[in-house]
């Protein structure tokens, strides 16, 4: 959930959250890469990265387009852009630049070959309008591709109640903050309502079942910690109920004791080409 641009971005813009996004990217980037490659993002292309956050998706796109390509990342939040620029400089990336603003409202000197984003549309008050305006920046024949989550798949088998409870807290907080917990499967209708050709779609998920996959569990636990103040404000759960200092250990112990498979959210990719 990476777009700190929209009013409903419940995860906030703290340095801790930007670090969490970096950790999340290490798990999710391979999935996003497969979506983007199948969508047609390729060497030499000029790509608009929508809602860049700490820059992870822009850096992935920079690898795909290579030195002959260009990535322009846009975000509304100065602290996120400062982090992204510092990380790009540390990597000596010369084919990535970041601009502050709303990518749906900005003007650019020339059209892009592709526009892409991850965990962006789920936080938009009007994702159809956002997508339509972003698509206007792409040349005829160019690519539109978005990667969004769908939390309907989360669960465990055999049931691991603590994991299930954590995922339920996240879903409810996301929904009540004004964001969509089902944006992944809604990408198809969103593309069509935005006036775009019907998209191709793919879906992947993550599974884990033991302490060997502790980092996958901890990524979900980190979301719980980040949104805990909002959970309490909304009356979804209290700090005492969550008991965060012991939460990750309890989830792992419970999963190991029950030999449970912990099922993550669906990662959904959708892409199409602009008619021309």
C-alpha positions in Angstrom: 0.0 0.0 0.0 2.3 2.6 -1.3 0.6 5.8 -2.4 1.1 8.4 0.4 -0.6 10.8 -1.9 -4.3 10.2 -1.3 -6.3 11.4 1.8 -7.2 7.8 2.6 -3.5 6.7 2.9 -3.9 5.2 6.4 -0.3 4.1 6.7 1.1 7.6 6.8 4.4 9.1 5.6 6.8 8.6 8.5 10.4 7.5 8.0 9.4 4.2 9.7 6.7 3.7 7.0 9.1 4.5 4.2 11.5 1.8 5.6 8.6 -0.6 5.8 7.9 0.0 2.1 11.5 -0.9 1.3 11.2 -4.2 3.3 7.9 -4.9 1.5 9.4 -4.3 -1.9 12.0 -7.1 -1.3 9.1 -9.6 -1.1 6.8 -8.1 -3.7 9.2 -6.7 -6.4 9.6 -10.1 -8.2 5.8 -10.3 -8.6 5.6 -6.7 -9.9 8.5 -7.3 -12.3 6.6 -10.2 -13.8 3.5 -8.1 -14.3 5.4 -5.2 -15.8 7.5 -7.4 -18.2 4.4 -9.2 -19.4 2.7 -5.8 -19.9 5.5 -4.8 -22.2 7.7 -2.5 -20.2 11.0 -2.9 -22.1 14.4 -1.3 -22.7 14.4 2.2 -24.1 10.9 3.1 -22.9 10.0 6.3 -21.1 7.8 5.4 -18.0 5.7 7.5 -15.7 5.8 6.0 -12.2 2.6 7.0 -10.4 2.8 7.5 -6.7 6.6 6.8 -6.3 6.8 6.8 -2.5 10.3 5.8 -1.5 11.1 4.9 -5.1 11.1 1.1 -5.1 8.8 0.7 -8.1 10.7 3.4 -10.0 14.0 1.6 -9.4 12.4 -1.7 -10.7 11.2 0.2 -13.8 14.7 1.7 -14.3 16.1 -1.8 -14.5 13.5 -2.8 -17.1 14.0 0.2 -19.4 17.8 0.3 -19.0 20.2 3.1 -19.7 18.5 4.1 -22.9 15.2 4.5 -21.1 13.8 7.0 -18.6 11.6 6.9 -15.5 9.8 9.9 -14.2 8.5 9.3 -10.7 5.8 11.5 -9.3 4.5 11.8 -5.7 2.8 14.5 -3.6 4.7 14.0 -0.4 8.1 15.8 -0.1 9.5 13.5 2.5 8.9 10.5 0.3 10.5 12.2 -2.6 13.6 13.2 -0.6 14.0 9.5 0.4 13.6 8.4 -3.2 16.1 10.9 -4.5 18.7 10.0 -1.9 18.3 6.3 -2.7 18.6 6.9 -6.4 21.8 8.9 -5.9 23.2 6.2 -3.7 22.6 3.7 -6.5 24.0 6.2 -9.1 20.8 5.9 -11.2 20.9 8.4 -14.0 17.7 7.3 -15.8 15.4 8.1 -12.9 14.0 11.5 -11.9 11.4 12.5 -9.3 8.9 15.3 -9.4 6.5 16.6 -6.8 2.8 16.8 -7.7 -0.3 14.9 -8.6 0.4 12.8 -11.7 -3.3 13.0 -12.7 -3.1 16.8 -12.8 0.4 17.5 -14.0 1.6 18.4 -17.4 4.7 16.9 -19.0 6.8 18.0 -22.0 6.1 14.9 -24.0 4.0 11.7 -23.7 5.2 8.5 -22.1 5.5 5.0 -23.5 4.0 3.6 -20.3 2.4 4.6 -17.0 2.7 2.2 -14.1 2.0 2.0 -10.4 1.7 -0.3 -7.4 -0.8 -0.1 -4.6 -2.0 3.3 -5.9 -5.5 3.1 -7.1 -6.7 1.4 -3.9 -6.2 4.7 -2.1 -7.9 7.0 -4.6 -11.3 8.5 -3.8 -12.1 8.1 -7.6 -9.7 5.5 -9.1 -11.5 5.6 -12.5 -10.8 9.4 -12.8 -7.3 8.9 -11.6 -6.6 6.2 -14.2 -8.3 8.1 -17.0 -6.1 11.2 -16.3 -2.9 9.2 -16.0 -3.7 7.4 -19.3 -3.8 10.8 -21.0 -0.1 11.1 -20.5 0.6 7.9 -22.5 1.1 7.9 -26.3 -1.1 5.9 -28.6 0.0 2.3 -28.4 1.6 2.8 -25.1 1.1 0.7 -21.9 -0.9 1.2 -18.8 -0.1 -1.3 -16.0 -1.1 -1.3 -12.3 -0.4 -3.8 -9.5 -3.0 -3.8 -6.7 -3.8 -6.1 -3.8 -7.0 -8.0 -2.9 -7.3 -9.0 0.7 -10.2 -11.3 0.2 -7.9 -14.3 -0.2 -6.1 -14.0 3.2 -6.5 -16.7 5.7 -4.9 -19.9 7.0 -5.4 -23.7 6.8 -5.6 -25.3 9.2 -6.9 -22.1 10.9 -4.4 -20.0 12.7 -6.7 -17.6 14.5 -4.2 -14.9 15.4 -3.0 -14.6 11.8 -6.6 -14.4 10.7 -7.5 -11.8 13.3 -4.5 -9.6 12.2 -5.5 -9.7 8.6 -9.1 -8.9 9.6 -8.0 -5.9 11.5 -6.0 -4.6 8.5 -8.9 -5.1 6.1 -11.4 -3.4 8.3 -9.0 -0.5 9.0 -8.3 -0.1 5.2 -12.0 -0.1 4.4 -13.0 2.3 7.1 -10.2 4.7 6.2 -11.8 5.1 2.8 -9.5 2.9 0.8 -10.4 -0.3 -1.1 -9.3 -3.8 0.2 -10.5 -5.4 -3.1 -8.9 -3.1 -5.7 -7.1 -6.0 -7.3 -10.2 -7.7 -8.7 -11.7 -4.3 -9.4 -9.0 -3.4 -11.8 -10.9 -4.9 -14.8 -14.0 -2.7 -14.3 -11.9 0.3 -13.4 -10.0 0.1 -16.7 -13.2 -0.2 -18.7 -14.9 2.6 -16.9 -11.9 4.8 -17.5 -12.4 4.2 -21.2 -9.5 1.9 -21.7 -9.4 -1.4 -23.6 -10.1 -4.5 -21.5 -6.9 -5.3 -19.6 -5.1 -8.6 -19.4 -4.8 -9.8 -15.8 -2.6 -12.0 -13.7 -2.8 -13.0 -10.0 -0.1 -14.3 -7.5 0.0 -14.7 -3.8 2.5 -15.5 -1.0 2.3 -18.5 1.3 4.2 -19.3 4.4 4.0 -22.0 7.0 6.9 -21.9 9.5 9.4 -19.7 11.2 11.6 -20.2 8.1 9.3 -17.6 6.5 9.3 -15.3 9.5 10.0 -12.2 7.4 6.8 -12.8 5.4 4.9 -12.9 8.7 6.7 -9.8 10.0 5.7 -7.8 7.0 2.0 -8.2 7.9 2.8 -7.6 11.5 4.5 -4.4 10.6 1.3 -3.1 8.9 -0.6 -3.9 12.1 1.9 -1.9 14.1 1.8 1.0 11.7 -2.0 1.3 11.7 -2.6 0.5 15.3 -3.4 4.1 16.3 -6.0 4.2 13.5 -7.4 0.8 14.6 -7.8 2.2 18.1 -9.3 5.4 16.9 -11.9 3.5 14.8 -12.6 1.1 17.6 -11.4 -1.9 15.7 -8.9 -3.2 18.2 -7.0 -1.9 21.2 -3.3 -2.0 21.9 -4.0 -4.5 24.7 -5.8 -6.8 22.3 -3.0 -6.6 19.7 -0.2 -6.9 22.3 2.3 -6.1 19.6 5.5 -7.0 21.4 4.4 -10.6 21.4 2.3 -10.6 18.2 4.8 -12.0 15.6 6.0 -14.8 18.0 2.4 -15.8 18.8 1.5 -16.0 15.1 4.6 -18.1 14.3 4.2 -20.4 17.3 0.5 -20.9 16.5 1.2 -21.7 12.8 4.0 -24.1 13.7 1.8 -25.8 16.4 -1.1 -26.3 14.0 1.1 -26.9 10.8 -0.8 -24.1 9.2 -0.2 -22.5 5.8 -0.7 -18.7 6.1 -2.2 -17.3 2.9 -1.4 -13.8 2.0 -3.3 -11.2 0.0 -3.8 -11.7 -3.8 -1.3 -9.6 -5.8 -3.2 -8.7 -9.0 -1.7 -7.1 -12.2 -3.7 -5.6 -15.0 -2.5 -3.9 -18.2 -3.6 -2.7 -21.6 -2.4 -0.6 -24.5 -3.8 2.8 -25.4 -5.7 2.7 -28.7 -4.2 4.6 -31.5 
